[in-house]
Amino acid sequence: MSGTLNKVMLIGHTGDEVKMHYFEGGNCIGRFPLATNDSYVNKSTNERVTTTEWHNIVVRNKAAEICEKYLKKGDKVYIEGRLKTRKWQDEQGKDRYSTEIQCTDFTFLTPKNENQTTGPTTQQAPQANVPASNPQVASPSSPDTEEDDLPF
């Protein structure tokens, strides 16, 4: 295989609010920690052991503004992105490294309060039913629908 792949998929809980940094020209980045957990049973003590791994998430521009607006500490989120390691020097001149997840896609998994969740859901349900019923009515009378009847 000649190609390479740098892809990360995480589902976890945010460890803090999104910290924003704005640049000249209107660009911005948002940073927040994400915790993922792994658990197993210790065979010698028969105890359940849970370990937490922390990931540094970086989102850019419009995605960062959306995350800042809607993500709160403790929210569950799906993150997709790529690994990026940064290098810098500390005050003593030592090389330091930080590995981050450069977020390319995300999905909020924590449901918001009932007022926000109920409103869009009830609005979307009738809209989804209307297009589904219209093609059924239009298909017997319209010969053009055969061309538009694609499986995707």
Backbone as CSV, one residue per row, in Angstrom:
resi,resn,N_x,N_y,N_z,CA_x,CA_y,CA_z,C_x,C_y,C_z
1,MET,0.848,-1.180,0.000,0.000,0.000,0.000,0.885,1.232,0.000
2,SER,0.659,2.115,-0.928,1.522,3.291,-1.054,1.017,4.491,-0.281
3,GLY,-0.270,4.523,0.067,-0.833,5.674,0.761,-0.681,5.565,2.265
4,THR,-0.972,6.640,2.937,-0.950,6.659,4.396,-2.289,7.192,4.898
5,LEU,-2.541,6.975,6.169,-3.797,7.423,6.756,-3.535,7.979,8.142
6,ASN,-4.063,9.145,8.416,-3.980,9.770,9.727,-5.401,10.149,10.104
7,LYS,-6.090,9.246,10.810,-7.492,9.467,11.141,-7.758,9.024,12.571
8,VAL,-8.497,9.866,13.297,-8.843,9.595,14.685,-10.346,9.754,14.831
9,MET,-10.978,8.811,15.538,-12.399,8.907,15.861,-12.533,8.681,17.360
10,LEU,-13.150,9.640,18.039,-13.297,9.578,19.487,-14.728,9.886,19.894
11,ILE,-15.190,9.223,20.936,-16.431,9.593,21.609,-16.068,9.769,23.068
12,GLY,-16.306,10.961,23.587,-15.932,11.228,24.968,-16.693,12.408,25.528
13,HIS,-16.260,12.812,26.714,-16.886,13.938,27.414,-15.897,15.095,27.484
14,THR,-16.401,16.296,27.257,-15.547,17.478,27.326,-15.122,17.714,28.773
15,GLY,-13.869,18.109,28.946,-13.333,18.334,30.278,-13.363,19.788,30.698
16,ASP,-13.705,20.675,29.786,-13.741,22.105,30.081,-14.517,22.800,28.969
17,GLU,-14.734,24.092,29.143,-15.363,24.899,28.104,-14.381,25.065,26.948
18,VAL,-14.885,25.426,25.773,-14.044,25.679,24.609,-13.341,27.019,24.800
19,LYS,-12.018,27.012,24.707,-11.220,28.237,24.818,-10.925,28.739,23.415
20,MET,-11.346,29.969,23.125,-11.208,30.532,21.791,-9.989,31.445,21.695
21,HIS,-9.381,31.466,20.511,-8.287,32.384,20.207,-8.554,32.948,18.810
22,TYR,-8.614,34.273,18.713,-8.941,34.926,17.450,-7.685,35.525,16.834
23,PHE,-7.616,35.485,15.500,-6.477,36.008,14.756,-6.920,37.163,13.879
24,GLU,-5.935,37.908,13.390,-6.227,38.963,12.425,-6.769,38.310,11.160
25,GLY,-7.712,38.958,10.534,-8.308,38.402,9.331,-9.576,37.618,9.610
26,GLY,-9.946,37.478,10.880,-11.207,36.827,11.212,-11.135,35.349,11.512
27,ASN,-9.989,34.728,11.335,-9.872,33.302,11.644,-9.787,33.091,13.147
28,CYS,-10.151,31.896,13.589,-10.076,31.583,15.008,-9.890,30.081,15.202
29,ILE,-9.425,29.713,16.394,-9.360,28.310,16.774,-9.957,28.156,18.165
30,GLY,-10.499,27.003,18.394,-11.025,26.664,19.703,-10.330,25.408,20.199
31,ARG,-10.049,25.372,21.490,-9.375,24.217,22.088,-10.169,23.752,23.297
32,PHE,-10.246,22.432,23.462,-10.866,21.882,24.658,-10.361,20.456,24.879
33,PRO,-10.317,20.025,26.141,-9.910,18.648,26.430,-11.096,17.692,26.301
34,LEU,-10.812,16.478,25.867,-11.831,15.441,25.742,-11.347,14.202,26.485
35,ALA,-12.202,13.645,27.328,-11.862,12.451,28.108,-12.537,11.225,27.503
36,THR,-11.744,10.171,27.301,-12.282,8.876,26.915,-11.907,7.882,28.004
37,ASN,-12.784,6.922,28.253,-12.570,5.960,29.335,-12.421,4.553,28.787
38,ASP,-11.637,3.763,29.489,-11.471,2.352,29.185,-11.585,1.605,30.499
39,SER,-12.324,0.523,30.517,-12.456,-0.223,31.767,-12.236,-1.709,31.506
40,TYR,-11.715,-2.378,32.517,-11.464,-3.810,32.451,-11.535,-4.369,33.865
41,VAL,-11.598,-5.682,33.967,-11.640,-6.339,35.269,-10.252,-6.896,35.558
42,ASN,-9.677,-6.486,36.684,-8.386,-6.994,37.124,-8.579,-8.449,37.545
43,LYS,-7.878,-9.379,36.887,-8.099,-10.803,37.136,-7.634,-11.245,38.522
44,SER,-6.631,-10.579,39.063,-6.134,-11.011,40.378,-7.019,-10.516,41.520
45,THR,-7.610,-9.310,41.381,-8.451,-8.770,42.463,-9.943,-8.802,42.127
46,ASN,-10.268,-9.121,40.884,-11.656,-9.152,40.410,-12.342,-7.782,40.518
47,GLU,-11.577,-6.708,40.538,-12.117,-5.355,40.601,-12.192,-4.755,39.205
48,ARG,-13.201,-3.923,38.993,-13.295,-3.184,37.737,-12.379,-1.967,37.833
49,VAL,-11.498,-1.828,36.850,-10.548,-0.718,36.802,-10.905,0.158,35.599
50,THR,-11.048,1.449,35.829,-11.351,2.396,34.766,-10.200,3.378,34.634
51,THR,-9.725,3.538,33.412,-8.666,4.510,33.140,-9.220,5.577,32.205
52,THR,-8.749,6.799,32.384,-9.189,7.918,31.560,-8.011,8.436,30.752
53,GLU,-8.245,8.625,29.475,-7.248,9.203,28.571,-7.753,10.578,28.158
54,TRP,-6.871,11.584,28.253,-7.241,12.953,27.883,-6.666,13.291,26.522
55,HIS,-7.473,13.926,25.686,-7.082,14.316,24.332,-7.268,15.819,24.186
56,ASN,-6.318,16.465,23.525,-6.410,17.902,23.244,-7.059,18.075,21.875
57,ILE,-8.247,18.674,21.847,-9.002,18.849,20.608,-8.847,20.287,20.124
58,VAL,-8.616,20.439,18.812,-8.493,21.754,18.189,-9.490,21.836,17.041
59,VAL,-10.363,22.845,17.081,-11.312,23.098,15.996,-11.053,24.490,15.447
60,ARG,-11.374,24.687,14.180,-11.033,25.949,13.528,-12.260,26.677,12.983
61,ASN,-12.162,27.990,12.980,-13.091,28.914,12.334,-14.547,28.674,12.717
62,LYS,-15.430,28.446,11.753,-16.868,28.337,12.028,-17.151,27.156,12.954
63,ALA,-16.452,26.051,12.768,-16.644,24.885,13.637,-16.291,25.232,15.082
64,ALA,-15.257,26.027,15.275,-14.862,26.445,16.622,-15.946,27.317,17.250
65,GLU,-16.531,28.211,16.472,-17.586,29.071,16.996,-18.827,28.265,17.367
66,ILE,-19.150,27.247,16.585,-20.290,26.382,16.896,-20.020,25.606,18.178
67,CYS,-18.813,25.061,18.296,-18.460,24.322,19.517,-18.502,25.232,20.738
68,GLU,-17.986,26.443,20.596,-18.006,27.373,21.729,-19.439,27.674,22.165
69,LYS,-20.327,27.801,21.208,-21.712,28.163,21.507,-22.482,27.013,22.160
70,TYR,-22.265,25.780,21.722,-23.111,24.676,22.145,-22.465,23.663,23.085
71,LEU,-21.143,23.546,23.093,-20.495,22.558,23.958,-20.249,23.129,25.339
72,LYS,-20.611,22.386,26.346,-20.359,22.746,27.737,-19.549,21.636,28.385
73,LYS,-18.929,21.950,29.487,-18.138,20.968,30.221,-19.014,19.757,30.571
74,GLY,-18.510,18.572,30.273,-19.228,17.336,30.569,-20.071,16.808,29.432
75,ASP,-20.257,17.590,28.355,-21.061,17.132,27.227,-20.377,15.975,26.503
76,LYS,-21.191,15.069,25.982,-20.680,13.952,25.198,-20.656,14.363,23.737
77,VAL,-19.542,14.061,23.052,-19.378,14.497,21.670,-18.572,13.454,20.900
78,TYR,-18.894,13.310,19.614,-18.123,12.483,18.686,-17.193,13.417,17.930
79,ILE,-15.916,13.078,17.899,-14.899,13.891,17.220,-14.216,13.023,16.176
80,GLU,-14.055,13.588,14.992,-13.284,12.922,13.948,-12.226,13.910,13.480
81,GLY,-11.009,13.423,13.297,-9.950,14.323,12.869,-8.651,13.592,12.608
82,ARG,-7.550,14.323,12.767,-6.224,13.746,12.519,-5.278,14.176,13.620
83,LEU,-4.243,13.384,13.831,-3.233,13.697,14.842,-2.249,14.726,14.316
84,LYS,-1.877,15.639,15.179,-0.876,16.658,14.839,-0.013,16.892,16.077
85,THR,1.292,16.788,15.924,2.209,17.029,17.035,2.892,18.371,16.824
86,ARG,2.824,19.212,17.862,3.486,20.520,17.828,4.722,20.466,18.705
87,LYS,5.737,21.238,18.321,6.981,21.315,19.090,7.238,22.777,19.435
88,TRP,7.662,23.030,20.680,8.031,24.374,21.110,9.079,24.261,22.205
89,GLN,9.642,25.405,22.586,10.643,25.425,23.653,10.072,26.127,24.873
90,ASP,10.320,25.539,26.052,9.840,26.146,27.289,10.812,27.226,27.751
91,GLU,10.582,27.770,28.956,11.393,28.867,29.476,12.858,28.470,29.663
92,GLN,13.106,27.195,29.932,14.484,26.714,30.116,15.148,26.327,28.799
93,GLY,14.449,26.484,27.680,15.007,26.152,26.376,14.869,24.678,26.004
94,LYS,14.145,23.903,26.800,13.947,22.488,26.493,12.854,22.330,25.442
95,ASP,13.060,21.380,24.542,12.039,21.079,23.542,10.856,20.398,24.208
96,ARG,9.681,20.886,23.914,8.447,20.317,24.447,7.552,19.924,23.265
97,TYR,6.741,18.900,23.477,5.860,18.402,22.430,4.434,18.303,22.953
98,SER,3.487,18.507,22.059,2.082,18.357,22.392,1.387,17.700,21.202
99,THR,0.651,16.634,21.465,-0.102,15.966,20.410,-1.565,16.367,20.528
100,GLU,-2.124,16.806,19.413,-3.494,17.307,19.386,-4.298,16.552,18.332
101,ILE,-5.599,16.615,18.484,-6.508,16.107,17.466,-7.030,17.319,16.706
102,GLN,-6.668,17.443,15.433,-7.182,18.508,14.577,-8.540,18.043,14.066
103,CYS,-9.596,18.592,14.626,-10.958,18.143,14.363,-11.400,18.532,12.951
104,THR,-11.903,17.546,12.213,-12.447,17.795,10.876,-13.959,17.627,10.843
105,ASP,-14.511,16.887,11.823,-15.952,16.660,11.889,-16.332,16.365,13.333
106,PHE,-17.534,16.740,13.719,-17.989,16.455,15.073,-19.498,16.321,15.083
107,THR,-19.993,15.611,16.101,-21.425,15.458,16.321,-21.683,15.566,17.808
108,PHE,-22.597,16.441,18.200,-22.965,16.572,19.605,-23.852,15.389,19.977
109,LEU,-23.511,14.692,21.057,-24.257,13.512,21.474,-25.078,13.732,22.737
110,THR,-24.813,14.795,23.468,-25.575,15.091,24.667,-26.862,15.795,24.277
111,PRO,-28.016,15.222,24.641,-29.266,15.917,24.322,-29.389,17.189,25.152
112,LYS,-29.868,18.235,24.535,-30.084,19.501,25.241,-31.440,19.452,25.925
113,ASN,-31.844,20.538,26.586,-33.102,20.519,27.343,-34.287,20.229,26.424
114,GLU,-35.391,19.822,26.991,-36.537,19.346,26.222,-37.111,20.397,25.283
115,ASN,-37.037,21.655,25.649,-37.587,22.697,24.779,-36.828,22.767,23.467
116,GLN,-35.509,22.691,23.501,-34.721,22.758,22.276,-34.849,21.476,21.476
117,THR,-34.882,20.321,22.146,-34.952,19.055,21.440,-36.327,18.842,20.823
118,THR,-37.388,19.169,21.539,-38.739,18.932,21.054,-39.075,19.832,19.878
119,GLY,-38.662,21.088,19.938,-38.993,22.031,18.872,-38.516,21.587,17.504
120,PRO,-37.213,21.372,17.292,-36.745,20.975,15.972,-37.280,19.610,15.545
121,THR,-37.442,18.688,16.476,-37.909,17.360,16.107,-39.327,17.415,15.558
122,THR,-40.205,18.176,16.206,-41.588,18.245,15.728,-41.667,19.023,14.421
123,GLN,-40.769,19.965,14.206,-40.779,20.699,12.946,-40.258,19.828,11.814
124,GLN,-39.268,18.981,12.086,-38.682,18.160,11.042,-39.586,16.998,10.654
125,ALA,-40.328,16.450,11.600,-41.157,15.288,11.303,-42.191,15.573,10.226
126,PRO,-42.984,16.677,10.318,-43.946,16.934,9.246,-43.262,17.208,7.915
127,GLN,-42.129,17.893,7.924,-41.430,18.180,6.676,-40.952,16.893,6.024
128,ALA,-40.515,15.921,6.842,-40.058,14.654,6.285,-41.220,13.886,5.669
129,ASN,-42.411,14.000,6.256,-43.566,13.290,5.728,-44.097,13.921,4.442
130,VAL,-44.014,15.236,4.317,-44.558,15.906,3.138,-43.827,15.482,1.868
131,PRO,-42.491,15.529,1.795,-41.833,15.093,0.565,-42.081,13.616,0.268
132,ALA,-42.179,12.796,1.298,-42.399,11.374,1.060,-43.774,11.134,0.452
133,SER,-44.788,11.918,0.845,-46.131,11.706,0.312,-46.305,12.341,-1.067
134,ASN,-45.633,13.455,-1.338,-45.773,14.105,-2.635,-45.257,13.262,-3.797
135,PRO,-44.070,12.631,-3.723,-43.632,11.820,-4.853,-44.577,10.651,-5.128
136,GLN,-45.187,10.099,-4.091,-46.095,8.986,-4.311,-47.315,9.453,-5.089
137,VAL,-47.802,10.650,-4.797,-48.953,11.186,-5.511,-48.550,11.577,-6.921
138,ALA,-47.360,12.138,-7.081,-46.936,12.652,-8.372,-46.454,11.543,-9.307
139,SER,-45.990,10.429,-8.812,-45.369,9.439,-9.676,-46.323,8.827,-10.693
140,PRO,-47.599,8.519,-10.389,-48.458,7.967,-11.431,-48.741,8.967,-12.549
141,SER,-48.813,10.248,-12.244,-49.191,11.225,-13.258,-47.988,11.836,-13.967
142,SER,-46.784,11.671,-13.437,-45.619,12.330,-14.005,-44.627,11.300,-14.537
143,PRO,-44.339,11.303,-15.855,-43.368,10.354,-16.398,-41.934,10.737,-16.047
144,ASP,-41.655,11.968,-15.627,-40.296,12.406,-15.313,-39.760,11.805,-14.022
145,THR,-40.603,11.299,-13.179,-40.132,10.799,-11.889,-39.298,9.541,-12.035
146,GLU,-39.436,8.813,-13.155,-38.621,7.623,-13.360,-37.148,7.990,-13.453
147,GLU,-36.813,9.091,-14.091,-35.431,9.537,-14.205,-34.874,9.956,-12.846
148,ASP,-35.718,10.510,-11.985,-35.281,10.969,-10.671,-35.307,9.863,-9.631
149,ASP,-35.777,8.679,-9.978,-35.905,7.595,-9.021,-34.565,6.879,-8.863
150,LEU,-33.609,7.562,-8.227,-32.287,7.001,-8.011,-32.220,6.318,-6.660
151,PRO,-31.428,5.260,-6.534,-31.357,4.554,-5.243,-30.647,5.337,-4.160
152,PHE,-30.003,6.411,-4.485,-29.313,7.211,-3.477,-29.862,8.584,-3.518
